[in-house]
Amino acid sequence: MADVLSYKPRAGEIPTNPGVYRFRDADGRVLYVGKAKNLRQRLSNYFAPLRTLHERTRRMVTTASSVEWTVVSTDVDSLQLEYMWIKEFDPPFNVRYKDDKSYPFMAVTLGDEAPRVIVTRNRQIPGARYFGPYPKVWAVHETIDLMVKAFPIRTCSDSSYKRAMATGRPCFPGQIGKCGGPCSMTVTIEEHRAMVDDFVAFMAGGDERFTRELTKRMLAASAAMDYEAAAKYRDKLGAIEAVLGKSALVLAPDEDADLFGIAEDELAAAVQHFVIRGGRVRGVRAMTIEKEIDISTADLVDQVLQRAYGDAQDVPRRILVPSLPDDAAELELWLRERRGKKVEIAVAQRGQRADLMRTATLNAQQALIRYKTRRTSDYVARTQALTDLQDALGMSEAPLRIECFDISHLGGTNVVASMVVFEDGLPRKDQYRSFNIPETTDDTDSMYQVLRRRLAYLDRPDEVDEPAPAPVSGEIGEDLDTLGLEVKRKPRFAYPPQLLLVDGGQPQVEAAARALRDAGHTEIAVCGIAKRLEEIWLPGDDFPVILPRTSESLYLLQRLRDEAHRFAITHQRKRRRNDISSVLAEVPGLGASRIKVLLKHFGSVTALRAAAPAEIEEVQGIGPVLAQNIHTHLSTR
């Protein structure tokens, strides 16, 4: 492959103006759309020597056969044009969104003559104003039931409304007090529209205004001895307070903001969009993003905001993000045009905002794990993953049993390894193993040692696990031997894998291949997954195998790698805790309970080692002499 693309523009041909560029393939299909403040500077990054490009970026530019650009007058114009072209062409190398459609919304059909409030998952109702989404359908209905007590707007169906208006008889929900529209024959269309406007304003965050207004009216009616009207205002006020009580006050009462928590890896990202109105979380929107080319968190935030507010009706005055995009100022101007007022984009760094960002990010991390787990646990997806792996790795059969190995250590000490097992694409946790490595030179040596130890069991198929405890008299299986039935126990490590996966690149794969050769088991396939670029390395190859980002096989390998890493870290931390506990146990007068209190108080071994005797003495049950003994003992170890 040539190191320079044939369609690279000539020097000086690309302008330095802001603009939007498009990469096309040989058939004219738009592959990627991007914007730049300086087109020449941005595009030069794509036409650098191919060997220096990120692997997925290299795949995009080599798939393309041409590039074109459009110059615009301002950076805001480039942002608008980029958004329009991404919507129009849906380029395969731009980030792809998968909205979480499982959550229901509350919608107010403002396009109707007499708007009604409904529960729906349809986001395409013309002229509708949406609130939510809500985690459960019952939560939406509960909110609506409380809200219509304060703002009695229409809830009946369109057919009921038309029949009532044609016959002059109230609709059935109106007869039982469940519908407050014109079809109930209690208000005019104009009066109903005013109540709908108040309903929408309240749901959009006008809590305090309505609470103050109703309180004022209730007191005025009571002073005028109009107790019936005062009771109605009291009931409305109670309904509003009940709605407000359903959502905690997470920010200042006058705070209207949207907060975006993001969790990502090399190939995907999960976004949690918290909608905060009047200081309360009014809804949570979730989406999953698939990434094709390398993209920073700041650029991802840029794309997410364009997606969230491109066609939005409700833009808040403040948007909180984990990282500021490079064109934050232009985004603020773009959003200001949609809102009609100033919009601020900021990073949540401290206080309540930072706490809420941590909550949103945690939810995003869990959503990303669920997304990847669903893909690898689905039967069709698992079958496809194993078939794709067989083809990509040139195997004679699908790898029904895969064992993945990872090495973990802390500064070269407490070196351990993990082995996790997946059969038919699902984890077999009963067959996980962990290894201690007392002496090693580096990670490749550690990998070689562990694999030799594991492969040695393939040559001893008759070795069995520890015998099970003898059954209690009368239990099933008590005298199987006396009945002439053979008691079979599963051989330990005797079932050979079709594929060994190691966490690492070329060096780790070569070490694993050497272990297979030395053990005489070259029939087992081996590969490695390098985390930085998610490349798949095979022994003896100079270039990695690149699996498509939508490949089920890549998600399976990622999950194996992540599970092996988690298992290794867990074992390594357990060893560290045991090590420090055994060291502390050597201190006279320091028992197990006090060791536990010490470690809990300081939070880490490092903090305990760095603590002065006076600080150790602050721990309950530790006196001055014992504190000095602990400090001296840890200082000499």
C-alpha positions in Angstrom: 0.0 0.0 0.0 1.3 3.4 -0.9 2.1 5.7 2.0 0.6 8.7 0.2 -3.1 8.8 -0.9 -3.6 9.3 -4.6 -6.3 11.9 -4.1 -4.3 14.1 -1.7 -4.8 17.8 -2.7 -1.8 19.7 -4.0 0.2 21.9 -1.6 -1.6 25.2 -1.0 -4.8 24.0 -2.7 -6.7 23.7 0.6 -7.8 27.1 2.0 -7.1 28.3 5.5 -10.8 29.5 6.0 -13.3 27.8 8.2 -15.5 25.2 6.5 -16.9 21.7 6.2 -15.2 18.8 4.4 -16.5 15.5 3.1 -14.7 12.3 2.2 -16.4 10.2 -0.6 -15.8 6.7 -1.9 -15.5 5.6 -5.5 -19.3 5.5 -5.8 -19.7 9.0 -4.5 -21.1 7.9 -1.1 -20.2 10.4 1.7 -18.1 8.5 4.2 -17.3 11.2 6.7 -18.3 14.8 7.4 -16.3 17.1 9.6 -15.8 20.8 10.3 -12.7 22.9 10.9 -11.8 26.4 11.8 -8.8 26.1 9.5 -9.5 23.6 6.7 -5.8 23.3 5.6 -4.6 22.5 9.1 -7.4 20.0 9.8 -7.2 18.1 6.5 -3.4 17.9 6.7 -3.8 15.5 9.6 -5.7 13.1 7.4 -3.0 13.2 4.7 -0.1 12.5 7.0 1.9 9.3 6.2 -0.5 6.4 6.6 1.7 4.5 9.1 1.3 7.4 11.5 -2.5 7.5 11.4 -4.8 5.9 13.9 -5.8 2.5 12.5 -9.5 3.3 12.2 -8.7 6.7 10.6 -6.4 5.0 8.2 -9.2 2.7 7.2 -11.5 5.6 6.5 -9.0 7.6 4.3 -8.0 4.5 2.4 -11.7 3.6 1.8 -12.3 7.1 0.4 -11.3 8.1 -3.1 -11.8 11.9 -2.9 -12.2 14.8 -0.5 -14.1 18.0 -1.0 -14.7 21.0 1.1 -17.0 24.1 1.4 -15.8 27.4 2.8 -18.1 29.3 5.0 -17.8 32.8 6.5 -18.0 32.0 10.2 -17.3 29.1 12.6 -21.0 29.0 13.5 -21.9 28.5 9.9 -19.5 25.5 9.6 -21.2 24.0 12.7 -24.7 24.4 11.2 -23.6 23.0 7.8 -21.9 20.0 9.4 -25.0 19.2 11.4 -27.2 19.5 8.2 -24.9 17.3 6.1 -24.6 14.6 8.8 -28.4 14.4 9.0 -28.6 14.3 5.2 -25.9 11.8 4.3 -25.7 9.7 7.5 -22.0 9.0 6.9 -20.8 5.5 8.1 -17.6 6.8 9.7 -19.3 9.5 11.8 -20.5 8.6 15.2 -23.7 6.6 15.2 -26.4 7.1 17.7 -28.8 4.5 19.2 -31.4 6.3 21.4 -32.9 4.4 24.3 -36.5 4.0 23.1 -37.5 1.9 26.1 -38.5 4.8 28.3 -41.9 6.5 28.0 -42.5 10.2 27.7 -45.2 12.6 28.7 -46.4 14.6 25.7 -48.7 17.6 25.3 -50.2 17.8 21.8 -49.9 21.5 21.3 -50.8 21.1 17.6 -54.3 20.1 18.5 -57.3 22.5 18.8 -57.6 21.3 22.4 -54.2 19.9 23.4 -54.2 16.8 25.6 -51.6 15.1 27.8 -50.6 11.5 26.9 -48.1 8.8 27.7 -46.2 7.8 24.6 -42.9 6.5 23.2 -43.6 8.1 19.8 -41.3 11.1 19.3 -42.8 12.1 16.0 -46.2 13.7 17.0 -46.4 17.0 15.1 -46.3 20.0 17.4 -46.0 18.0 20.6 -44.0 19.1 23.6 -42.3 16.2 25.4 -41.2 15.8 29.0 -39.2 13.0 30.4 -38.4 10.2 29.6 -39.5 8.5 32.8 -38.1 5.2 34.0 -41.5 3.5 34.4 -44.8 3.9 32.7 -46.6 4.1 36.0 -44.4 7.0 37.0 -45.7 9.0 34.0 -49.3 8.2 34.8 -48.8 9.1 38.5 -47.4 12.4 37.5 -50.2 13.1 35.1 -52.9 12.2 37.7 -51.3 14.6 40.2 -50.8 17.4 37.6 -54.4 17.4 36.2 -55.6 18.2 39.8 -53.7 21.4 39.6 -54.0 22.0 35.9 -57.2 20.3 34.7 -56.4 19.8 31.0 -57.7 17.3 28.5 -56.8 13.6 28.9 -59.5 11.9 26.7 -58.8 10.4 23.3 -59.4 12.3 20.0 -62.5 10.2 19.2 -64.0 10.9 22.6 -63.3 14.6 22.1 -64.8 14.8 18.7 -67.9 12.9 19.7 -68.4 15.1 22.8 -68.0 18.3 20.8 -70.4 17.1 18.1 -73.2 15.9 20.5 -72.8 18.5 23.2 -72.5 15.7 25.8 -69.4 15.6 28.0 -66.9 12.9 27.3 -66.9 9.9 29.7 -63.6 10.9 31.4 -65.1 14.4 31.8 -68.2 13.0 33.4 -66.1 11.3 36.1 -63.8 14.3 36.6 -60.8 12.9 34.8 -60.8 15.3 31.8 -60.8 19.1 32.0 -60.9 19.9 28.3 -63.6 21.7 26.4 -65.3 18.3 25.8 -66.1 18.3 29.6 -68.3 21.3 28.9 -66.8 23.2 31.8 -64.3 25.5 30.0 -64.0 27.2 26.6 -61.2 26.3 24.1 -59.4 29.6 25.0 -59.6 28.9 28.8 -58.3 25.4 28.2 -55.4 26.7 26.1 -54.4 29.0 29.0 -54.4 26.0 31.4 -52.3 24.0 28.9 -49.8 26.9 28.7 -49.6 26.9 32.5 -49.1 23.1 32.5 -46.3 23.3 30.0 -44.6 26.2 31.9 -44.8 24.3 35.2 -43.3 21.1 33.7 -40.6 23.2 32.0 -39.4 24.5 35.4 -41.8 27.2 36.6 -42.2 25.6 40.1 -41.8 28.7 42.3 -44.0 31.0 40.2 -47.0 28.7 40.4 -46.5 27.8 44.1 -46.3 31.5 45.0 -49.3 32.4 42.9 -51.5 29.6 44.3 -50.5 30.4 47.8 -51.3 34.1 47.3 -54.7 33.2 45.8 -55.5 30.8 48.6 -54.7 33.3 51.3 -56.8 36.0 49.5 -59.8 33.7 49.1 -59.5 32.8 52.8 -59.3 36.4 53.8 -62.4 37.1 51.8 -64.1 34.1 53.5 -64.5 32.4 50.1 -63.6 29.1 51.7 -64.7 27.0 48.8 -62.3 28.7 46.4 -59.6 28.6 49.1 -60.1 24.9 49.3 -59.7 24.5 45.6 -56.4 26.5 45.6 -55.3 24.4 48.6 -55.9 21.1 46.7 -54.0 22.4 43.6 -51.2 23.5 45.8 -51.1 20.1 47.4 -51.0 18.4 44.0 -48.1 20.6 42.9 -46.2 19.9 46.0 -46.8 16.2 45.6 -45.3 16.4 42.1 -42.3 18.3 43.4 -41.8 15.8 46.1 -41.3 13.0 43.5 -38.0 14.6 42.4 -35.3 15.7 44.7 -33.8 19.2 44.6 -30.3 18.5 43.1 -29.4 22.1 42.2 -30.4 25.6 43.2 -34.2 26.1 42.9 -33.9 28.5 40.0 -31.4 26.4 38.1 -32.4 25.3 34.6 -29.7 23.1 33.1 -29.0 20.0 31.0 -26.1 17.7 32.3 -24.4 15.1 30.1 -22.5 12.2 31.7 -20.4 10.2 29.3 -18.6 6.8 29.6 -16.6 5.6 26.6 -14.1 3.1 25.3 -12.3 2.8 22.0 -15.4 1.8 20.0 -18.5 2.9 21.9 -19.8 5.5 24.3 -22.9 5.8 26.5 -24.5 9.2 27.3 -26.8 10.0 30.2 -28.6 13.3 29.6 -30.1 14.7 32.8 -32.8 17.3 32.2 -32.9 19.7 35.2 -35.6 22.3 35.5 -36.2 24.3 38.7 -33.3 22.5 40.3 -35.0 19.1 39.9 -34.2 16.3 37.5 -37.3 16.2 35.2 -36.1 13.4 33.0 -33.2 11.3 31.8 -32.4 10.6 28.2 -30.0 7.9 27.3 -28.2 7.1 24.1 -25.4 4.8 23.0 -22.8 5.9 20.4 -20.7 3.7 18.1 -17.4 5.3 17.1 -15.7 4.5 13.9 -12.6 6.7 13.7 -10.6 8.0 16.7 -12.4 10.9 18.4 -11.5 12.7 21.6 -13.9 13.3 24.5 -14.2 17.0 23.6 -15.1 16.2 20.0 -17.6 13.6 21.2 -19.2 16.2 23.5 -19.4 18.5 20.4 -21.3 15.8 18.4 -23.6 14.9 21.3 -24.7 18.6 21.8 -25.4 19.0 18.1 -27.5 15.8 18.2 -29.3 16.9 21.4 -30.2 20.4 20.3 -30.3 20.3 16.5 -34.1 20.0 16.4 -34.7 20.8 20.1 -37.6 22.9 21.3 -36.2 23.3 24.8 -32.7 24.7 25.2 -31.8 25.6 28.8 -29.6 28.5 29.9 -26.8 26.2 31.1 -25.3 23.0 29.7 -22.9 21.0 31.9 -20.5 18.7 30.2 -17.5 16.5 31.2 -15.1 18.3 28.8 -15.4 21.5 26.8 -15.3 21.1 23.0 -12.8 23.3 21.1 -15.6 25.3 19.5 -17.6 25.9 22.7 -18.0 29.6 21.9 -19.4 28.8 18.5 -21.7 26.2 20.0 -23.0 28.8 22.5 -23.8 31.1 19.7 -25.5 28.3 17.7 -27.6 27.4 20.8 -28.4 31.0 21.5 -30.1 31.3 18.1 -32.3 28.4 19.1 -33.1 29.6 22.5 -33.3 33.3 21.8 -31.3 34.0 25.0 -27.8 33.5 26.2 -26.6 29.8 26.7 -23.6 28.8 28.7 -21.6 25.6 28.2 -19.5 24.7 31.3 -17.7 21.9 32.9 -19.1 20.6 36.2 -16.1 20.9 38.5 -17.2 21.3 42.1 -20.1 21.3 44.5 -23.6 19.9 43.7 -22.9 20.1 39.9 -19.8 17.9 40.2 -21.8 15.4 42.4 -24.5 15.2 39.9 -22.0 14.8 37.1 -20.5 11.8 38.9 -24.0 10.3 39.2 -24.6 10.8 35.5 -21.2 9.3 34.6 -21.8 6.3 36.8 -25.1 5.7 35.1 -23.4 6.0 31.7 -20.7 3.5 32.7 -23.4 1.0 33.8 -25.3 1.6 30.5 -22.2 1.0 28.5 -21.6 -2.3 30.3 -25.2 -3.3 29.7 -25.0 -2.4 26.0 -21.8 -4.5 25.5 -23.2 -7.4 27.6 -26.4 -7.5 25.6 -24.5 -7.8 22.4 -22.4 -10.7 23.6 -25.1 -12.6 25.5 -27.6 -12.7 22.6 -27.6 -16.2 21.0 -27.6 -14.9 17.4 -24.9 -12.4 18.2 -22.7 -15.1 19.9 -23.0 -17.4 16.9 -22.1 -14.6 14.6 -19.2 -13.6 16.8 -17.7 -17.1 16.9 -18.1 -17.5 13.1 -16.5 -14.1 12.4 -13.6 -15.1 14.7 -13.1 -18.3 12.8 -12.9 -16.5 9.5 -10.8 -13.6 10.7 -8.2 -15.8 12.5 -8.1 -18.4 9.8 -9.2 -21.2 12.1 -10.5 -24.6 10.9 -13.4 -24.6 13.5 -15.2 -22.0 15.5 -13.6 -21.3 18.9 -16.3 -22.7 21.2 -13.9 -22.5 24.2 -11.8 -19.4 24.6 -9.4 -18.8 27.4 -8.1 -15.3 28.0 -5.0 -14.4 30.1 -4.0 -11.2 31.7 -1.0 -10.1 33.9 -1.4 -7.7 36.8 1.2 -6.2 39.2 2.0 -3.1 41.3 5.3 -1.6 40.3 6.7 -5.0 39.5 5.6 -6.5 42.8 2.7 -8.9 43.7 2.7 -10.2 40.1 -0.4 -12.3 39.4 -2.2 -13.6 36.3 -5.8 -14.5 35.6 -7.5 -17.0 33.3 -11.1 -16.5 32.3 -13.0 -19.0 30.3 -15.9 -18.4 27.8 -17.7 -21.3 26.2 -20.2 -20.7 23.4 -19.6 -17.0 23.9 -20.7 -17.1 27.6 -18.5 -16.9 30.8 -17.8 -20.1 32.7 -16.9 -18.5 36.1 -16.5 -21.9 37.8 -13.5 -22.5 35.6 -11.7 -19.1 36.2 -8.2 -19.5 37.6 -5.7 -17.1 39.1 -1.9 -17.6 39.3 0.8 -16.2 41.5 4.1 -15.5 39.8 6.9 -15.3 42.4 9.8 -14.4 40.0 9.7 -12.9 36.6 11.6 -10.4 34.4 8.7 -8.7 32.5 5.2 -9.2 31.3 6.2 -11.5 28.4 8.1 -13.8 30.8 5.1 -13.8 33.1 2.8 -14.7 30.2 5.1 -17.5 29.1 5.3 -18.9 32.7 1.5 -18.9 33.2 0.7 -20.5 29.8 3.3 -23.3 30.4 1.7 -24.0 33.8 -1.8 -24.1 32.3 -0.8 -26.1 29.2 0.9 -28.7 31.3 -2.5 -29.9 32.5 -3.5 -30.9 28.9 -0.9 -33.7 29.2 -2.5 -35.0 32.4 -6.1 -35.7 31.5 -6.6 -38.1 34.3 -5.9 -35.6 37.1 -9.0 -34.6 39.0 -10.0 -31.9 41.3 -10.1 -32.4 45.0 -12.6 -35.1 46.0 -16.0 -33.9 47.1 -16.9 -34.2 50.8 -18.4 -37.6 51.8 -22.2 -37.5 51.7 -24.2 -37.6 54.8 -25.9 -40.9 55.4 -29.0 -41.2 53.5 -28.1 -38.6 50.9 -28.4 -39.3 47.2 -25.1 -40.8 45.9 -24.2 -42.3 49.2 -23.2 -45.8 48.0 -22.7 -45.4 44.3 -19.4 -47.3 44.4 -21.1 -50.3 46.1 -23.8 -50.3 43.4 -21.1 -50.7 40.7 -21.5 -47.1 39.3 -18.4 -45.1 38.5 -18.2 -41.8 40.2 -16.9 -39.3 37.6 -15.4 -35.9 38.5 -14.6 -33.3 35.9 -10.9 -33.3 35.0 -9.1 -30.2 36.0 -7.9 -28.2 33.0 -8.2 -31.3 30.8 -10.5 -29.7 28.2 -8.3 -27.9 25.7 -9.4 -24.5 24.3 -9.7 -23.8 20.6 -8.3 -20.3 21.1 -6.0 -18.6 23.6 -6.4 -14.8 23.9 -3.8 -12.7 25.7 -4.1 -9.1 26.8 -1.4 -7.3 24.8 0.2 -6.8 21.4 2.9 -8.5 19.4 5.3 -9.2 22.3 2.7 -10.9 24.4 1.4 -12.9 21.5 4.9 -14.1 20.6 5.5 -15.2 24.2 2.2 -17.1 24.1 3.1 -18.8 20.8 6.5 -19.8 22.2 4.8 -21.4 25.2 2.5 -23.4 22.9 5.5 -24.6 20.8 7.5 -25.6 23.9 4.4 -27.4 25.3 3.8 -29.2 22.0 0.3 -27.8 21.6 0.6 -25.9 18.3 -2.9 -27.1 17.4 -4.3 -24.3 19.7 -4.8 -21.0 18.0 -3.6 -17.8 19.8 -4.1 -14.1 19.3 -3.8 -10.9 21.4 -5.9 -7.8 21.7 -4.1 -4.5 22.1 -6.2 -2.1 24.0 -5.0 1.3 22.5 -6.2 0.6 19.0 -8.3 -2.6 19.7 -6.1 -4.5 17.2 -6.0 -8.3 16.9 -2.4 -9.6 16.7 -1.5 -13.1 15.4 2.0 -14.7 15.9 4.5 -14.1 13.1 2.4 -11.3 11.5 3.8 -7.8 11.0 0.4 -6.2 10.8 -2.7 -6.7 13.0 -6.1 -7.9 12.0 -8.6 -5.1 12.2 -12.2 -6.2 13.0 -15.0 -3.8 12.0 -16.2 -1.7 14.9 -19.7 -3.3 14.5 -18.3 -6.8 14.6 -19.9 -9.0 17.2 -16.5 -10.9 17.4 -14.7 -7.7 18.5 -17.2 -7.1 21.3 -16.7 -10.7 22.4 -13.0 -10.3 22.5 -13.3 -7.0 24.4 -15.5 -8.6 27.0 -13.1 -11.5 27.5 -10.2 -9.0 27.9 -12.1 -6.8 30.3 -13.2 -9.8 32.3 -9.7 -11.1 32.5 -8.4 -7.7 33.6 -11.1 -7.4 36.3 -10.4 -10.9 37.6 -6.6 -10.2 37.7 -7.0 -6.9 39.5 -9.3 -8.5 42.1 -6.8 -11.2 42.8 -3.9 -8.8 42.9 -5.6 -6.5 45.4 -6.5 -9.4 47.6 -2.9 -10.4 47.7 -1.9 -6.9 48.6 -4.4 -6.8 51.5 -3.2 -10.1 52.7 0.4 -9.0 52.5 -0.1 -5.9 54.6 -2.3 -7.7 57.0 0.4 -10.3 57.6 3.0 -7.5 58.1 0.8 -5.7 60.6 0.1 -9.0 62.4 3.8 -9.1 63.3 3.4 -6.0 65.5 2.9 -7.0 69.2 -0.5 -6.1 70.5 -2.1 -5.6 67.1 -4.8 -8.1 66.4 -7.1 -8.8 63.4 -9.8 -6.4 64.5 -7.4 -3.5 65.0 -5.7 -4.2 61.6 -9.1 -4.0 59.9 -9.9 -0.7 61.7 -6.5 0.7 60.7 -6.9 -0.1 57.0 -10.5 1.2 56.9 -9.4 4.5 58.6 -6.5 5.2 56.2 -8.2 3.8 53.1 -5.0 2.5 51.6 -1.7 0.9 52.5 0.2 3.8 51.0 -1.6 6.3 53.3 -0.9 4.1 56.3 2.8 3.8 55.5 3.0 7.6 55.1 1.2 8.4 58.4 3.0 9.8 61.3 2.7 8.1 64.8 0.4 11.0 65.9 -2.0 10.3 63.0 -2.0 6.5 63.7 -2.8 7.3 67.3 -6.0 9.0 66.2 -7.5 5.6 65.3 -9.8 4.2 67.9 -8.0 1.6 70.1 -4.5 2.6 69.1 -2.4 4.1 71.9 0.8 6.1 71.6 3.2 3.2 72.2 1.3 0.9 69.7 1.2 3.8 67.2 4.9 4.2 67.4 5.5 0.4 67.1 3.3 0.3 63.9 5.1 3.3 62.4 8.5 1.8 63.1 7.6 -1.7 61.8 6.2 -0.3 58.5 9.2 1.9 58.0 11.6 -1.0 58.2 9.6 -3.3 55.9 
